[in-house]
Amino acid sequence: MAQLLVRHLEDDVKAKLQRRTRAHGRSTEEEVRDTLRNAVRAENQPRAAGGSRLAARFAGIGLADDIPELRGHQARPADLRP
């Protein structure tokens, strides 16, 4: 297996990495390996269009109707009054 030495890592990056390490209950080394593995894996996967990702995320909660396109329509502010 290969080894990697990272120099000049910013203090805030190290601190955030240590927080993630504690939250996941593993060593810093394993956290870094997993982070790098996921970054490279995500790079090789084709990204779906934004609408497709949203549709996939909400597919199981009963939003079966198509949402109409809003291109060409004037934006309106939301009415948040009770």
N, CA, C and O of each residue as an XYZ file, in Angstrom:
328
protein
N       0.832     -1.180      0.000
C       0.000      0.000      0.000
C       0.877      1.244      0.000
O       1.986      1.239      0.536
N       0.371      2.296     -0.601
C       1.103      3.551     -0.697
C       0.944      4.372      0.573
O      -0.005      4.193      1.337
N       1.883      5.263      0.778
C       1.813      6.205      1.890
C       1.794      7.610      1.327
O       2.307      7.869      0.238
N       1.193      8.511      2.084
C       1.072      9.899      1.657
C       1.359     10.792      2.857
O       0.797     10.596      3.934
N       2.221     11.754      2.668
C       2.546     12.727      3.709
C       1.993     14.075      3.269
O       2.276     14.530      2.160
N       1.212     14.714      4.123
C       0.621     16.009      3.800
C       1.265     17.055      4.690
O       1.156     16.998      5.915
N       1.928     17.998      4.073
C       2.572     19.087      4.816
C       1.779     20.379      4.631
O       1.022     20.532      3.672
N       1.970     21.286      5.556
C       1.394     22.635      5.491
C      -0.144     22.601      5.445
O      -0.764     23.375      4.715
N      -0.737     21.719      6.215
C      -2.188     21.654      6.338
C      -2.640     22.760      7.285
O      -2.094     22.902      8.379
N      -3.621     23.531      6.876
C      -4.105     24.631      7.699
C      -4.644     24.107      9.023
O      -5.218     23.020      9.084
N      -4.455     24.889     10.082
C      -4.885     24.486     11.417
C      -6.394     24.236     11.484
O      -6.836     23.291     12.137
N      -7.189     25.082     10.807
C      -8.640     24.894     10.867
C      -9.068     23.620     10.145
O     -10.037     22.978     10.549
N      -8.360     23.249      9.087
C      -8.674     22.000      8.384
C      -8.375     20.818      9.300
O      -9.163     19.876      9.386
N      -7.243     20.872      9.975
C      -6.879     19.800     10.905
C      -7.907     19.690     12.024
O      -8.307     18.585     12.391
N      -8.339     20.825     12.570
C      -9.314     20.813     13.658
C     -10.649     20.214     13.200
O     -11.260     19.423     13.918
N     -11.087     20.594     12.016
C     -12.345     20.042     11.489
C     -12.216     18.550     11.241
O     -13.151     17.791     11.493
N     -11.068     18.133     10.752
C     -10.828     16.711     10.517
C     -10.852     15.946     11.835
O     -11.397     14.844     11.902
N     -10.276     16.513     12.868
C     -10.297     15.860     14.181
C     -11.712     15.777     14.737
O     -12.056     14.787     15.384
N     -12.539     16.788     14.501
C     -13.943     16.728     14.939
C     -14.683     15.616     14.206
O     -15.447     14.866     14.813
N     -14.451     15.512     12.893
C     -15.080     14.427     12.120
C     -14.614     13.069     12.610
O     -15.394     12.120     12.685
N     -13.335     12.989     12.942
C     -12.762     11.739     13.445
C     -13.476     11.309     14.719
O     -13.875     10.153     14.854
N     -13.634     12.240     15.651
C     -14.329     11.909     16.902
C     -15.793     11.543     16.639
O     -16.317     10.601     17.234
N     -16.440     12.281     15.759
C     -17.856     12.008     15.470
C     -18.057     10.624     14.856
O     -19.065      9.966     15.116
N     -17.102     10.186     14.044
C     -17.210      8.881     13.391
C     -16.580      7.764     14.212
O     -16.686      6.594     13.843
N     -15.926      8.104     15.318
C     -15.364      7.095     16.204
C     -14.230      6.288     15.588
O     -14.161      5.073     15.774
N     -13.351      6.945     14.866
C     -12.222      6.226     14.273
C     -10.970      7.092     14.324
O     -11.011      8.252     14.733
N      -9.873      6.510     13.906
C      -8.601      7.225     13.949
C      -8.567      8.293     12.861
O      -9.304      8.231     11.877
N      -7.690      9.276     13.069
C      -7.514     10.327     12.068
C      -7.050      9.718     10.747
O      -7.494     10.128      9.675
N      -6.171      8.755     10.833
C      -5.666      8.102      9.618
C      -6.799      7.440      8.834
O      -6.875      7.578      7.613
N      -7.670      6.730      9.528
C      -8.792      6.081      8.844
C      -9.768      7.116      8.291
O     -10.326      6.919      7.211
N      -9.981      8.202      9.006
C     -10.866      9.272      8.527
C     -10.322      9.873      7.234
O     -11.073     10.102      6.286
N      -9.017     10.127      7.200
C      -8.385     10.686      5.994
C      -8.489      9.701      4.840
O      -8.807     10.097      3.719
N      -8.226      8.414      5.098
C      -8.353      7.398      4.031
C      -9.763      7.377      3.463
O      -9.949      7.352      2.246
N     -10.763      7.387      4.352
C     -12.152      7.336      3.907
C     -12.534      8.595      3.133
O     -13.227      8.513      2.120
N     -12.085      9.756      3.604
C     -12.372     11.022      2.926
C     -11.769     11.031      1.527
O     -12.436     11.411      0.565
N     -10.522     10.619      1.410
C      -9.874     10.572      0.091
C     -10.543      9.550     -0.821
O     -10.757      9.813     -2.004
N     -10.870      8.392     -0.271
C     -11.536      7.344     -1.053
C     -12.866      7.860     -1.614
O     -13.166      7.653     -2.790
N     -13.656      8.527     -0.779
C     -14.952      9.059     -1.220
C     -14.788     10.180     -2.239
O     -15.578     10.278     -3.178
N     -13.778     11.021     -2.067
C     -13.556     12.118     -3.018
C     -13.216     11.580     -4.394
O     -13.719     12.085     -5.397
N     -12.382     10.575     -4.456
C     -11.993     10.000     -5.745
C     -13.155      9.226     -6.358
O     -13.360      9.272     -7.571
N     -13.907      8.525     -5.538
C     -15.052      7.754     -6.037
C     -16.099      8.693     -6.630
O     -16.639      8.417     -7.701
N     -16.390      9.796     -5.947
C     -17.390     10.752     -6.425
C     -16.943     11.414     -7.722
O     -17.772     11.758     -8.564
N     -15.639     11.591     -7.883
C     -15.113     12.226     -9.092
C     -15.385     11.382    -10.340
O     -15.553     11.926    -11.431
N     -15.427     10.081    -10.184
C     -15.595      9.187    -11.323
C     -17.051      8.875    -11.643
O     -17.332      8.201    -12.634
N     -17.970      9.348    -10.831
C     -19.377      9.072    -11.075
C     -20.011     10.221    -11.840
O     -19.821     11.383    -11.482
N     -20.762      9.910    -12.889
C     -21.441     10.997    -13.609
C     -22.492     11.632    -12.711
O     -23.199     10.942    -11.977
N     -22.585     12.936    -12.780
C     -23.557     13.658    -11.965
C     -24.845     13.854    -12.742
O     -24.842     14.290    -13.894
N     -25.929     13.526    -12.093
C     -27.231     13.737    -12.703
C     -27.558     15.226    -12.671
O     -27.011     15.972    -11.860
N     -28.429     15.639    -13.538
C     -28.887     17.031    -13.545
C     -29.594     17.331    -12.230
O     -30.094     16.422    -11.567
N     -29.634     18.594    -11.857
C     -30.217     18.993    -10.579
C     -31.639     18.509    -10.381
O     -31.993     18.032     -9.302
N     -32.447     18.628    -11.407
C     -33.836     18.176    -11.295
C     -33.937     16.679    -11.072
O     -34.800     16.218    -10.325
N     -33.069     15.921    -11.708
C     -33.067     14.467    -11.527
C     -32.663     14.097    -10.108
O     -33.230     13.181     -9.513
N     -31.679     14.813     -9.567
C     -31.256     14.533     -8.189
C     -32.373     14.865     -7.212
O     -32.603     14.119     -6.260
N     -33.073     15.982     -7.435
C     -34.188     16.345     -6.557
C     -35.316     15.323     -6.661
O     -35.882     14.916     -5.646
N     -35.639     14.913     -7.871
C     -36.702     13.923     -8.059
C     -36.355     12.617     -7.361
O     -37.220     11.994     -6.745
N     -35.097     12.195     -7.453
C     -34.678     10.958     -6.797
C     -34.761     11.094     -5.281
O     -35.168     10.159     -4.591
N     -34.377     12.253     -4.764
C     -34.392     12.461     -3.315
C     -35.803     12.393     -2.746
O     -35.999     11.852     -1.658
N     -36.799     12.936     -3.466
C     -38.150     13.000     -2.952
C     -39.077     11.947     -3.567
O     -40.295     12.047     -3.419
N     -38.537     10.962     -4.238
C     -39.338      9.963     -4.947
C     -40.252      9.170     -4.016
O     -41.369      8.829     -4.405
N     -39.810      8.872     -2.812
C     -40.585      8.000     -1.945
C     -41.558      8.687     -1.022
O     -42.081      8.033     -0.119
N     -41.837      9.977     -1.191
C     -42.700     10.657     -0.223
C     -44.010     11.149     -0.826
O     -44.669     12.010     -0.245
N     -44.387     10.627     -1.955
C     -45.695     10.927     -2.495
C     -45.791     12.125     -3.413
O     -46.900     12.584     -3.687
N     -44.699     12.646     -3.896
C     -44.750     13.746     -4.851
C     -44.655     13.172     -6.256
O     -43.609     13.258     -6.899
N     -45.739     12.593     -6.727
C     -45.729     11.908     -8.006
C     -46.010     12.838     -9.189
O     -45.610     12.545    -10.316
N     -46.694     13.952     -8.936
C     -47.043     14.860    -10.028
C     -45.822     15.645    -10.486
O     -44.962     16.009     -9.684
N     -45.762     15.896    -11.776
C     -44.688     16.714    -12.306
C     -44.850     18.149    -11.836
O     -45.969     18.635    -11.671
N     -43.752     18.807    -11.626
C     -43.758     20.224    -11.259
C     -43.565     21.005    -12.550
O     -42.596     20.765    -13.270
N     -44.463     21.933    -12.859
C     -44.368     22.642    -14.139
C     -43.116     23.510    -14.214
O     -42.621     24.014    -13.207
N     -42.632     23.663    -15.419
C     -41.478     24.538    -15.670
C     -41.849     25.977    -15.381
O     -42.991     26.383    -15.600
N     -40.906     26.743    -14.898
C     -41.156     28.147    -14.605
C     -40.358     29.069    -15.510
O     -40.355     30.284    -15.312
N     -39.691     28.510    -16.487
C     -38.907     29.359    -17.380
C     -39.822     30.332    -18.111
O     -40.889     29.958    -18.598
N     -39.390     31.576    -18.178
C     -40.161     32.585    -18.882
C     -41.231     33.244    -18.037
O     -41.890     34.173    -18.504
N     -41.426     32.793    -16.805
C     -42.426     33.378    -15.924
C     -41.761     34.363    -14.972
O     -40.609     34.176    -14.580
N     -42.477     35.396    -14.609
C     -41.985     36.379    -13.667
C     -41.918     35.769    -12.266
O     -42.867     35.113    -11.837
N     -40.831     35.973    -11.562
C     -40.697     35.486    -10.192
C     -41.598     36.297     -9.281
O     -41.719     37.510     -9.451
N     -42.229     35.646     -8.319
C     -43.099     36.309     -7.361
C     -42.601     36.018     -5.955
O     -42.158     34.904     -5.678
N     -42.663     36.988     -5.073
C     -42.259     36.712     -3.678
C     -43.275     35.805     -3.009
O     -44.464     35.849     -3.326
N     -42.814     35.001     -2.102
C     -43.694     34.100     -1.362
C     -44.541     34.896     -0.377
O     -44.068     35.861      0.223
N     -45.786     34.490     -0.217
C     -46.674     35.105      0.768
C     -46.612     34.247      2.014
O     -47.193     33.162      2.046
N     -45.911     34.717      3.051
C     -45.691     33.932      4.259
C     -46.594     34.342      5.409
O     -46.387     33.921      6.547
N     -47.586     35.156      5.117
C     -48.529     35.568      6.173
C     -49.420     34.401      6.568
O     -49.814     33.599      5.722
N     -49.744     34.305      7.881
C     -50.623     33.202      8.336
C     -52.048     33.355      7.881
O     -52.887     32.509      8.188
